[in-house]
Amino acid sequence: MLGSVNPLRRRSVLQGGVLGVASLGLLNSRAIPANQAKRERRGGKAGPGKRLAVVGAGAAGIASAYFCDSAWSVDLFESRDKIGGHADTLNVTEGDERYAVDIGAEFFHPDTHPLYWSFLAEIGARSDDPEESLVIEGPASLTVFDGGTGEARFGSEHVLEDIPGALRFLTFTGEARKMTEPDAPWETTMGGWLDGLDIDDGYKRDVLTPWLSSLTCGDVELVRTQSARAHLSSFAKTFPRSIFEPVHTYNSTVGLEGYLRMLLDACENTTVLTRAAVESLEEQSGTWHVRTASGRRHGPYDAVVVTAPPPVSKEFFGDVPDLGHIAEHLGAHEYHPSRLVIHRDPHYMPADKDYWAVQNAAVGGGHCETSIWVGAYYGTSDPATKPGIFKSWAAHRADDPGELLAERRFSHPLSTPRSLAAARDMMAFQGERNLYFAGSFTTITDLQETALYSGLRVAESLNPQGPQLTSFKKRLADEDLLGVSYDIV
């Protein structure tokens, strides 16, 4: 059991409560208690005297609030009209069914997300009972194809049709796993590492490098500048060890945003402020104030946790004396503009439907972007019965799908050696003047796993005896996971 938390079931998560209303944009610049019912049961008793401001209601911010909630009165600031950050979920109806489609992050696996996997069981989201579990297992198939002709270059489910290509990919996966070991250097770039692999150069050029770029920036040359270890850490441990071994990954039946709502529903002392974009932080007599775009000054706070991404948060410190080094480190992080679209028609899929996979990477013009076939997780083995719902990266595509359901533009972090060095150097000041940082820019890569880890690290300083943290760390100890670290050292 998770401290005093009662695991939520599917119905309560989908209903969403007051936070569900906020996520629909029906509340305008309002402060919303994360769990009004618990506050009412408290009978008007005041919350903790210590006040904590958390900037950013994404996965790292909500994890920080959740683990600190028992000892702090938390104000959670969010610039958008809904929680989630990159854990942003859209409900798509097809026929009589409704599917949760994550506009940002989605997949996870116990080999690459061990803390997150354990945490989902801790909060009641993952269960051995399929009727209760909010986790779904599905295939992790891949097709790399020519975006102009639609012709496949590699298909993970067609190894017998291309044994040489399958063996080359298997060699790559073995070397990729080695590159994620603790003694692998952060400074080795993807380009330098790929060039040193004993694999056919044409295969590296036509299949491996484009596909690797599709996982972050979509730019075939830009991906070569990223840290090989950081980039590969997000997926390499899920690779098969034989060409015939099936690969599986996991997703959420309620979307990753649904999991975050579960955390907020468990909080008693957290207030979510939506449409409250932070403009600056102000320090006065050892306490902090938060100024939002409306001009309102919130506080005082005894501590602040910043989880907003560096392009935004570096601007918070313009008027704070002696914190120029923080702004400098935040400014060193590198990002790339990205665009995601959710659509119904298979506009970006391979020409041969037999080659449709979960991940379909289209190569062309120095770019490679992926289309995720969401429907591959549902229905029978017959592709005709699966939902026609797709999520595609589309920053470099020539045109858009016809049935566009949603789109999102954002800056995707680049795990370059420069970005990693900036994170390492900035984290040396963690906790200085009661200022803390959490999020992907504080660890090795951009995952739900590292967002959770960063929130845990903050709570170890701010609420080390908290019941939620204590309970979860006991579970981690039982599963031999306490030694898992994503610090850049």
N, C-alpha and C positions, 0 to 999 in steps of 0.2 A: 504494500500500500504506500501511497505517496503522502507521507505526513498526514495532514488533516484533509487531503483532497479526495473527493469522491469521483471516480472515473465517470465521465459523461458518455452517454450512448449516442448512437447515430442521430436520433430524432432531435435531441436537445442541441446538438452542434449545428444541424442544418437550420433549425429555427433561429439561432443566433442571438436571441434576446435583444437587449438594448444596443449591444455592439453590432448586431446584425443591422439594426436600423441605421446606425452611424455609417456602416459600410456602404449603404445605399445612397449616401449623400443627402439624407433628409435632415440632418442636424447641421446647423451653421455656426461654426466657431464656438462650440459648447464643450464644457467639461463634463465628461460622462463617467460616473463611478463604474469601475470594472465589474463590480458585483454589488448592485444595489440591495439585493435581497439579504446578503450577508451583513451589510452595514445596518439594515433595519433590524435584523435579529440581534445585533450588538446592543440595541436599545439606546442609541444615542451616545454611547460611550465613545470618548475621543480615541482617535487612532494614535499610533506611535508619535512621540514628540519630535523625533529626528525626521527631517524632510530631505527627500532626494528628488532631483530632476533628472529624467532620462530623455535624451533628445533623439527621437526616431523610434517609431513603433513598428519596426521590422522584426525579424527573428531575434537578432541580438538584443535589441532594446526590450522586447517583451520577455525574453529569457532573463535579462538583468532584473527587470521589475519583479518577475515571478519569484526569483530566488531571494530578493531583498524585501519583499512585501511584508513579511512577518515582523520586521524590526524597524521599518521605515514607512512614512507616509510618502507615497510616490506619485509624482506628476509626470505623466508620459506624454511628451509633445510630439505631434505628428503634423506635417505640412499638408498632407492630402486629406480627403474626406473619409478615409477608411484606413484601417490597420493593415499591416502585412509587408510593406516594402516590396521586395522582390518575391516574397511569398504571397503572391496576389492571385486570387482564384475567381474564375468566372464560371457560373453554372450555365450549361448549354443543354437545351431540351431537344431530344430527337425521338419522335414517336411518343411513347408513354414513359420514357426513361429520361432522367436528368443526370448529367455527367459533370463532375467537378474538373475543370480544366485550369491548370496553373499557368498563368501568363508569364511567370518568371521561372524560378527553380521548380523542379518536380521530382526527379528520380532520386532514390537513395538505395543503399545496399549495406548489409552488416559488415562487409569487408572494408568499405571505404567510409562508412558512417557508424562506427561501433558505438560511440556515445549516444548518438541520435537514435539508433536502433534500440538501445537499452532504455532511453528516455521515453520512447513511445510506449513501451511496456509499462514503465513507471506511472505514466499518467492515464493508463487505461485505453490508449488509442490502438495498441497492438495486442491481439489476443489469439490464442489457439482456436478459439471458437469463431468460425467464419461469419456467424450471425452478429457477433459483437465487435469483431475487429474492424478498424477503420483503415487497414492497410490491405492493399491488393498486390498480388504477385503477377508478373507478366514477363514476356520475352524481352531480351535485350538485343534484338537483331539489328543488323547494320547493312545498308547498301550504299556504296559510293558509285556515282554514275555521272556521265557527261550531261551537263545541264542543257546543252544545245540539242543533242540528239536523243537524250533520254536513255541511252544505252548504258548498261551496267558495266562498271570496271571491277567491282568486288561485291560479293554478296555472301554474308556470313552463313546463310542458310542454303547455299549452293556450292559447298566446298568440293563435291565430287565433279562438278563441271569445271573447276579450276584448281586442281590440286597444287600446282606450283604457287599460285597466288595465295592459297590458304596456308601453305607452309611458310611463305614469306611473312604473312601476317602473324603466324604463330611465333616465328623468330622475333619479330618486333615486340610481341606481347611479353615474351620472356625477358628481353632487355629492358622493357618499360618497367616491369616489376622491380628489377634490380635498381633502377634509377630512383625508386621511391624509398630505398633503404636509408636508415638514419645517417649513414656515413657518406651518402651521395652529396656532392657540392651543390649549393644553391646557385652558384655563379655560372654554371654550365648552361648555355642557352640551348633552346630547342634545335636551332639550326646547327650548332656545333655538335650536339649529340647525334642528330640524325645523320650528319655527314660522316660520322665515325662508325655507323652501323654497317655490318657486313651483309648488306641487302642490296639487291639490284637497284641501281640509281633510277631507272625508269619507274620502278614500282614506288620508290620513295617520292618521286616527283608527281606521279599521276594519281596515287592513291593515298599514301600515308600523310604527306604534308598537307594536301588540301583538307583531308578529313580532320586532322588535328586543328587546323585553323577554324573549321566549322564549329568547334566546341567553345570558342571564345569570341574571336574578333571577325572571323570570316575572311581575313586578309592573309593570303598565302605567304607573303613576305614578312608581314608583321608578326605572325606566330613564331617565326624563327628567332625573334628577339626575346622571347619569354623564357623564364627559367624552366628548364626541362623537368626538374624534380617537382616544382610547384605545380606545373601544368599536369603532369602525369599522376600526381597524387590524388586527383579527384576521381580517377576511374581505373587506373592500371591494375589495381588489386582484384578487380572483378573479372579480368580476362581469363579465358579458358586455358587449360594446360594441354589440350589436345584439339585437333581440328574438328573432332566429332562431338566434343563436349558442349551441351546446350548451355546458354548463358541466360540468367534471369536477373531482373531488377525489380524494384518495388515502387509503388506509388500510393497516393492517398485517395480513399473514396470520398472524402470531404474537402480535398485540397489542402495544401500546406497552411493556408490561411485558417482552415477549420481547426487545425492543431493549435494555432496561436490563440484562437478564441477560447479553447479549452483552458489554456494557461491563465488567461485574463479572468475567466469565470471562476477560477480557483483563488483569485486575489481578493483580499478584504480591504486593503488600504491603498489601492492604486486607482488613480483617476486618469482617464484618457482624454487628452485635449486634441481634437481633430481640427483641421484647418487652422493650425497654430504654428505656422512656419517660424522657426527661430531665426532671428537676425543677428543677435549678439549675446555674449555672456559678459556679465559684469561682476567683478569681485569687490566686496566692501567689508572691511573689518572682519575678515576671515570667513565670510559667508558669500554665497553666490546669488545673483539674480539673473533671470532669463527674460530677454526682451524679444517679443514676437513682432511679426510684420504689421499687426494692428496698432503697434505702438505701446501695447500694454507691457508693464514690467511685473514679472511674477517672482515671488520669493518672499523672504530669504530662504535659501537652501543650504543645508550643511554639506552637501556633496553633489556633484554633477557627473553623469555618465553620458558621454557623447558617442552615439552610434550612427549618426548621419554620415554619409560618405564624404571623403576628403574634399572633393570639389565644392561641397557645400560647407562643411564644418570648418574648413580653413579660414573662412570669413568671420567666424565667431570671435576671433581673438584679436581683432584689430585694435580694440581699446583696452586690452588687458595688459598691464605693465609686466615686463619680463617673461612673457610667454611667446615671444617671436619665434623661438626655436620650435615650438609646437606647430605653429602655422607653416614654418619652413618645411618640416617633415611631412605634414599633410599635403603640402603643395608639390612634393616630389613624387607622389603616386601618379601612375599613368593609367589613363582610361581610353576607351574607344567607343564612339557612338554606335548604338545598336537599335534595331527595330524588330519587334515581334508582332506577328499577326495571327489571329485565330480565324479559321475559315472552314467552310464545308466542302468546297470542291477540291479535287486532288490536283491542283494547279502545278505543284512543285514535285510531283512524284515521278518515279521511273516509268518509262513507256510500257514495259512489260509488267503487268500486275502481279505476276508470280514473284517478282523481285521487290515488291512493296515490303518494307521492313518497318520496325518501330522508328528507327533513325535513318533518314534518307538524305544523304549529303550530295548536293548538286555542284559539280565543278565547272567553272567557266570564267574566263577573263581575269585571272589572277585572284579570284575569290571562290569561296566554297561555303555555302550556307545550308543548314539542315532543316528539313521538314519532319516533325514528329507526327506519326500517325497515331493519334490518341486512341482511335478505335481498335488498334491492334491488341489492346488490353482486354477487350470485351467480345462477347459473342462466341461463335464456334471457330473451328479451324478454317472454315470457309470464308475467304475475304469478303464475299458478297453479303454476309450477314453482319459484318462488323460496322459500327457507327462511322459515318463519313465526317469525322471531325479531325482537323489538322491544326498543328501549331508550328509556325514557320518563322525562321529568322529571315528578314527581308530588307536589310539595309542596302544590299547591292543588287537586288533582283531587277530585271528589266520592266516587269509589270506586276500588278497585284492580282490575287484571285478574284473571281467574280462575286462570291458570297462571303464577304468580309464581315466577321462578327465583332471583332475588337482589334485594336492595335495598341501598342505601347512603345514609346521611344525612351531610351535610358542610356546611361553610360556604363559600359561593362568594364570591370577592372582588368588590367593586364598584369599578370604576375611576372613582371620583368625583374631582373636582379636589382635594378634601381628601386622599384617599388618595395621589394622585400627588405632591402637595406633601410629604407625610410621607416618601414614598420618596426624593424628591429631597434633602430635608434630611438624612435619615439616611445616605444614601450619601456625603455629605461626610465622614463619619467612617469610611469603609471602610478597614480595616487598622489602625485605631487600637488600640494595645496588642495587636496580633496577633489581632484579632477581625474576622472577615469575614462578609458576608451574601450569600446567593444565593437565587434563587427569584422567583416572580412578583411578590412585594411589593417587589422592588428595581428593577423595570423598568416598561414602559408598559402591559402587559396580560398575561393569563394564558394562555400558549401553551407547547407543547413548545419552540418557537423561542426564546422569551425565557428559559425554564429553561436551555436549552443555553447561550445567550449569557451568562447570569449566572455559570454555571460556568466559562466561558472567561475571564471578567474576573477571577475569583478566581485561576485558574491563572496568568494573566499576572503576578500579584504573587508567588504562592507557588512556581511552578515554570516560569519563563519559558523555560527551555531544554529542557524535557521533550520526549522524542521524540514523544509523542502530540500535544502542542500544536504542536510545530514542523511535523510532517507535515500536520496539518489546516490550519494557517495557510498553508502552501505551496499547498495545494489551493484555499483561499479566494482567495489572491492570483492563482492561475491563472484563477479564475472571476470575478475582479474583484468580490469580496465582502468584502474586508477593511474597507471603509468602512461596512459595515452596523452601525448602532448603535440600541440601544433604551434609551439613557439618557434621563432626563427632564431636559431643559435648557431 
